[in-house]
Amino acid sequence: MRISLVLIAALILNTTFLFAEPLASLSQEISPWVLAGSEAILLLGYLLNRWIIKVSKDFMLDLGYMDVYVRQDKNKS
């Protein structure tokens, strides 16, 4: 299991290195600040999404198991 994980990691790194050179030539004209800003926006969106999911779970009302019994007053009948 460990060897297969090492081999998969090596394949991913090798593939990354193969694509790194052509991508570097394509992205020479892009400012690194644009990439850092987009990364920050994506990270903020991810954290906001996780926060909304947690808040919605905390405030969810589950009334499916609530048993409501109506009792009639015997004196009124």
Buried (B, 14 or more C-beta within 10 A) or exposed (E): EEEEEEEEEEEEEEEEEEEEEEEEEEEEEEEEEEEEEEEEEEEEEEEEEEEEEEEEEEEEEEEEEEEEEEEEEEEEE
